[in-house]
Amino acid sequence: MMCCIKKAVQTGRKVNIIYLAKSGSISKRTIQIISYTDDHITAFCYMRNRLRTFKIANILAVEQSQQKLEAYA
């Protein structure tokens, strides 16, 4: 998973993730990664239309989007 995250940052691609929230709900999100650590990703979430922090342990799946990086609000 980390290789996909690193590649998205390097290539300027958005990432589609399947995310498990604290509440137990599962959602599909498109994100633009701003930064990451071993435990968390800080990204612009297009579903919420704001910056969010995601626990890497709660990301169930990752795929690179074909969309290039764009300026976010």
DSSP file (Angstrom, degrees, kcal/mol; ACC not computed):
  #  RESIDUE AA STRUCTURE BP1 BP2  ACC     N-H-->O    O-->H-N    N-H-->O    O-->H-N    TCO  KAPPA ALPHA  PHI   PSI    X-CA   Y-CA   Z-CA
    1    1 A M     >        0   0    0      0, 0.0     4,-1.9     0, 0.0     3,-0.4   0.000 360.0 360.0 360.0 -42.8    0.0    0.0    0.0
    2    2 A M  H  >  +     0   0    0      1,-0.2     4,-2.9     2,-0.2     5,-0.2   0.846 360.0  56.9 -62.0 -33.2    2.8    2.5    0.9
    3    3 A C  H  > S+     0   0    0      1,-0.2     4,-2.3     2,-0.2    -1,-0.2   0.887 106.9  49.2 -65.3 -36.0    4.3    2.0   -2.6
    4    4 A C  H  > S+     0   0    0     -3,-0.4     4,-2.0     2,-0.2    -2,-0.2   0.883 112.2  48.5 -67.5 -38.8    1.0    3.1   -4.1
    5    5 A I  H  X S+     0   0    0     -4,-1.9     4,-1.9     2,-0.2    -2,-0.2   0.936 112.8  47.0 -66.0 -47.4    0.9    6.1   -1.8
    6    6 A K  H  X S+     0   0    0     -4,-2.9     4,-2.4     1,-0.2    -2,-0.2   0.909 111.8  51.0 -60.8 -43.1    4.5    7.1   -2.6
    7    7 A K  H  X S+     0   0    0     -4,-2.3     4,-2.7     1,-0.2     6,-0.2   0.890 107.3  53.4 -63.4 -40.0    3.9    6.7   -6.3
    8    8 A A  H  X>S+     0   0    0     -4,-2.0     5,-1.6     1,-0.2     4,-1.2   0.898 110.7  46.9 -62.5 -40.4    0.8    8.9   -6.2
    9    9 A V  H  <5S+     0   0    0     -4,-1.9    -2,-0.2     1,-0.2    -1,-0.2   0.925 115.0  46.5 -66.2 -44.4    2.8   11.7   -4.5
   10   10 A Q  H  <5S+     0   0    0     -4,-2.4    -2,-0.2     1,-0.2    -1,-0.2   0.865 119.1  38.9 -66.6 -37.8    5.6   11.4   -7.0
   11   11 A T  H  <5S-     0   0    0     -4,-2.7    -1,-0.2    -5,-0.2    58,-0.2   0.565 105.8-121.3 -92.7  -9.4    3.4   11.3  -10.1
   12   12 A G  T  <5 +     0   0    0     -4,-1.2    57,-2.6     1,-0.2     2,-0.3   0.827  60.8 146.8  74.1  31.1    0.9   13.8   -9.0
   13   13 A R  E   < -A   68   0A   0     -5,-1.6    20,-0.4    -6,-0.2    -1,-0.2  -0.741  48.7-120.6-100.1 148.3   -2.1   11.5   -9.3
   14   14 A K  E     -     0   0A   0     53,-2.0    51,-2.7    -2,-0.3     2,-0.4  -0.387  28.9-136.0 -73.4 164.0   -5.2   11.4   -7.1
   15   15 A V  E     -AB  64  31A   0     16,-2.7    16,-3.1    49,-0.2     2,-0.5  -0.982   3.5-145.5-128.1 137.1   -5.8    8.2   -5.2
   16   16 A N  E     -AB  63  30A   0     47,-3.2    47,-2.2    -2,-0.4     2,-0.3  -0.885  27.9-178.1 -97.0 130.1   -9.1    6.3   -4.8
   17   17 A I  E     -AB  62  29A   0     12,-3.1    12,-2.7    -2,-0.5     2,-0.6  -0.929  30.6-140.8-128.1 153.7   -9.4    4.6   -1.4
   18   18 A I  E     -AB  61  28A   0     43,-1.9    42,-2.8    -2,-0.3    43,-1.1  -0.979  35.8-165.9-106.3 121.5  -11.9    2.4    0.5
   19   19 A Y  E     -AB  59  27A   0      8,-3.2     8,-2.3    -2,-0.6     2,-0.7  -0.916  21.5-147.8-122.9 135.4  -11.8    3.7    4.1
   20   20 A L  E     - B   0  26A   0     38,-2.7     6,-0.2    -2,-0.4     5,-0.1  -0.885  25.2-149.1 -99.0 113.2  -13.2    2.3    7.3
   21   21 A A    >   -     0   0    0      4,-3.0     3,-1.9    -2,-0.7    33,-0.0  -0.292  27.9-104.6 -78.0 164.1  -14.3    5.1    9.6
   22   22 A K  T 3  S+     0   0    0      1,-0.3    -1,-0.1     2,-0.1    -2,-0.0   0.850 122.2  58.6 -53.4 -36.7  -14.2    5.1   13.4
   23   23 A S  T 3  S-     0   0    0      2,-0.1    -1,-0.3     1,-0.1     3,-0.1   0.614 120.7-108.9 -72.1 -12.0  -17.9    4.5   13.4
   24   24 A G  S <  S+     0   0    0     -3,-1.9     2,-0.2     1,-0.4    -2,-0.1   0.344  75.2 134.3  98.6  -5.9  -17.5    1.3   11.3
   25   25 A S        -     0   0    0     -5,-0.1    -4,-3.0     1,-0.0     2,-0.4  -0.498  46.6-141.5 -77.9 149.2  -18.9    2.8    8.1
   26   26 A I  E     +B   20   0A   0     -6,-0.2     2,-0.3    -2,-0.2    -6,-0.2  -0.921  23.3 175.8-113.4 134.5  -17.1    2.1    4.9
   27   27 A S  E     -B   19   0A   0     -8,-2.3    -8,-3.2    -2,-0.4     2,-0.5  -0.964  28.9-131.3-137.5 154.8  -16.7    4.7    2.2
   28   28 A K  E     +B   18   0A   0     -2,-0.3     2,-0.3   -10,-0.2   -10,-0.2  -0.921  36.1 178.0-102.6 128.6  -15.0    5.2   -1.2
   29   29 A R  E     -B   17   0A   0    -12,-2.7   -12,-3.1    -2,-0.5     2,-0.5  -0.954  29.2-141.6-133.1 149.3  -13.1    8.4   -1.4
   30   30 A T  E     -B   16   0A   0     -2,-0.3    16,-2.6   -14,-0.2    17,-0.4  -0.956  33.5-179.4-105.6 127.2  -10.9   10.2   -3.9
   31   31 A I  E     -BC  15  45A   0    -16,-3.1   -16,-2.7    -2,-0.5     2,-0.5  -0.895  30.4-144.4-129.0 156.9   -8.1   12.0   -2.2
   32   32 A Q  E     - C   0  44A   0     12,-2.0    12,-2.6    -2,-0.3     2,-0.2  -0.971  32.7-131.8-117.7 109.9   -5.1   14.2   -3.2
   33   33 A I  E     + C   0  43A   0     -2,-0.5    10,-0.3   -20,-0.4     3,-0.1  -0.438  30.2 173.4 -72.7 129.7   -2.3   13.3   -0.8
   34   34 A I  E     -     0   0A   0      8,-3.0     2,-0.3     1,-0.4     9,-0.2   0.818  68.1 -21.6 -97.4 -47.8   -0.5   16.3    0.8
   35   35 A S  E     - C   0  42A   0      7,-1.9     7,-2.9     2,-0.0    -1,-0.4  -0.969  59.5-162.3-156.1 166.1    1.8   14.4    3.2
   36   36 A Y  E     - C   0  41A   0     -2,-0.3     5,-0.2     5,-0.2     2,-0.2  -0.994   6.1-170.3-153.2 155.6    2.1   11.1    4.9
   37   37 A T        -     0   0    0      3,-2.8    19,-0.0    -2,-0.3    -2,-0.0  -0.606  53.7 -82.5-125.5-170.6    3.8    9.3    7.8
   38   38 A D  S    S+     0   0    0     -2,-0.2     3,-0.1     1,-0.2   -36,-0.0   0.759 128.9  27.4 -67.7 -22.8    4.0    5.6    8.7
   39   39 A D  S    S+     0   0    0      1,-0.2    17,-2.8    17,-0.1    18,-0.5   0.707 120.3  35.3-111.9 -26.4    0.6    5.9   10.4
   40   40 A H  E     - D   0  55A   0     15,-0.3    -3,-2.8    16,-0.1     2,-0.4  -0.913  52.3-150.1-136.7 155.4   -1.4    8.7    8.8
   41   41 A I  E     -CD  36  54A   0     13,-2.5    13,-3.0    -2,-0.3     2,-0.6  -0.993   9.6-155.3-121.6 132.6   -2.1   10.5    5.5
   42   42 A T  E     +CD  35  53A   0     -7,-2.9    -8,-3.0    -2,-0.4    -7,-1.9  -0.948  35.6 150.9-103.2 125.4   -3.0   14.1    5.3
   43   43 A A  E     -CD  33  52A   0      9,-2.6     9,-3.1    -2,-0.6     2,-0.6  -0.977  53.0-103.2-151.8 158.0   -5.0   14.7    2.1
   44   44 A F  E     -CD  32  51A   0    -12,-2.6   -12,-2.0    -2,-0.3     2,-0.6  -0.807  38.9-149.6 -83.8 123.1   -7.7   16.8    0.4
   45   45 A C  E  >> -CD  31  50A   0      5,-2.6     4,-1.7    -2,-0.6     5,-1.2  -0.854  10.5-162.1 -98.8 120.8  -10.8   14.6    0.4
   46   46 A Y  T  45S+     0   0    0    -16,-2.6    -1,-0.1    -2,-0.6   -15,-0.1   0.709  90.1  58.7 -75.6 -19.9  -13.1   15.3   -2.6
   47   47 A M  T  45S+     0   0    0    -17,-0.4    -1,-0.2     1,-0.2   -16,-0.1   0.917 119.9  27.2 -72.0 -43.5  -16.0   13.6   -0.8
   48   48 A R  T  45S-     0   0    0      2,-0.2    -2,-0.2     0, 0.0    -1,-0.2   0.597 100.6-134.7 -92.4 -14.4  -15.9   16.1    2.2
   49   49 A N  T  <5S+     0   0    0     -4,-1.7     2,-0.3     1,-0.2    -3,-0.2   0.889  72.6  81.3  60.5  42.2  -14.3   18.9    0.1
   50   50 A R  E   <S-D   45   0A   0     -5,-1.2    -5,-2.6    -7,-0.1    -1,-0.2  -0.977  90.7 -74.4-162.2 167.0  -11.8   19.6    2.8
   51   51 A L  E     +D   44   0A   0     -2,-0.3     2,-0.3    -7,-0.2    -7,-0.2  -0.506  53.9 177.9 -68.9 137.1   -8.4   18.5    4.2
   52   52 A R  E     -D   43   0A   0     -9,-3.1    -9,-2.6    -2,-0.2     2,-0.5  -0.942  27.6-132.2-138.1 158.2   -8.6   15.3    6.2
   53   53 A T  E     -D   42   0A   0     -2,-0.3     2,-0.4   -11,-0.2   -11,-0.2  -0.967  23.8-164.9-113.0 129.5   -6.3   13.0    8.1
   54   54 A F  E     -D   41   0A   0    -13,-3.0   -13,-2.5    -2,-0.5     2,-0.5  -0.937  19.6-128.7-117.1 134.5   -6.7    9.3    7.4
   55   55 A K  E >   -D   40   0A   0     -2,-0.4     3,-1.4   -15,-0.2     4,-0.3  -0.691  14.8-144.4 -76.9 126.4   -5.2    6.4    9.5
   56   56 A I  G >  S+     0   0    0    -17,-2.8     3,-1.5    -2,-0.5    -1,-0.2   0.862  99.2  62.2 -61.0 -34.5   -3.3    4.1    7.1
   57   57 A A  G 3  S+     0   0    0    -18,-0.5    -1,-0.3     1,-0.3   -17,-0.1   0.747 102.1  52.8 -62.3 -22.8   -4.5    1.1    9.2
   58   58 A N  G <  S+     0   0    0     -3,-1.4   -38,-2.7   -39,-0.0     2,-0.7   0.433  82.0 102.1 -94.8   0.1   -8.1    2.0    8.2
   59   59 A I  E <   -A   19   0A   0     -3,-1.5   -40,-0.2    -4,-0.3     3,-0.1  -0.770  47.8-177.2 -85.4 116.3   -7.5    2.1    4.5
   60   60 A L  E     +     0   0A   0    -42,-2.8     2,-0.3    -2,-0.7    -1,-0.2   0.774  65.0   5.0 -86.5 -29.1   -8.9   -1.1    3.1
   61   61 A A  E     -A   18   0A   0    -43,-1.1   -43,-1.9     2,-0.0     2,-0.4  -0.990  59.6-163.0-155.9 151.3   -7.9   -0.6   -0.5
   62   62 A V  E     +A   17   0A   0     -2,-0.3     2,-0.3   -45,-0.2   -45,-0.2  -0.999  10.5 170.2-137.9 138.5   -6.0    1.9   -2.7
   63   63 A E  E     -A   16   0A   0    -47,-2.2   -47,-3.2    -2,-0.4     2,-0.3  -0.986  35.3-113.7-144.8 143.4   -5.9    2.5   -6.4
   64   64 A Q  E     -A   15   0A   0     -2,-0.3   -49,-0.2   -49,-0.2     2,-0.2  -0.553  30.2-135.1 -74.4 136.4   -4.3    5.3   -8.4
   65   65 A S  E     -     0   0A   0    -51,-2.7   -51,-0.1    -2,-0.3    -1,-0.0  -0.499  11.1-129.9 -82.3 158.7   -6.7    7.5  -10.2
   66   66 A Q  E    S+     0   0A   0     -2,-0.2     2,-0.3   -53,-0.1    -1,-0.1   0.519  80.1 102.9 -84.3  -5.4   -6.1    8.5  -13.8
   67   67 A Q  E    S-     0   0A   0      1,-0.1   -53,-2.0   -53,-0.1    -2,-0.2  -0.602  70.2-130.4 -82.8 136.5   -6.7   12.1  -12.8
   68   68 A K  E     -A   13   0A   0     -2,-0.3   -55,-0.2   -55,-0.2   -56,-0.1  -0.364  37.5 -79.5 -78.5 163.1   -3.7   14.4  -12.4
   69   69 A L        -     0   0    0    -57,-2.6     2,-0.3   -58,-0.2    -1,-0.2  -0.291  53.3-176.6 -57.7 142.9   -3.2   16.7   -9.4
   70   70 A E        -     0   0    0     -3,-0.1     2,-0.1   -57,-0.0    -1,-0.0  -0.950  34.7 -87.0-140.2 161.7   -5.2   19.9   -9.3
   71   71 A A        -     0   0    0     -2,-0.3     2,-0.3     2,-0.1     0, 0.0  -0.461  44.7-148.5 -67.1 138.8   -5.4   22.9   -7.1
   72   72 A Y              0   0    0     -2,-0.1    -1,-0.0     1,-0.0   -26,-0.0  -0.784 360.0 360.0-110.7 157.7   -7.9   22.4   -4.3
   73   73 A A              0   0    0     -2,-0.3    -2,-0.1   -23,-0.0    -1,-0.0   0.467 360.0 360.0 -66.2 360.0  -10.0   25.1   -2.6
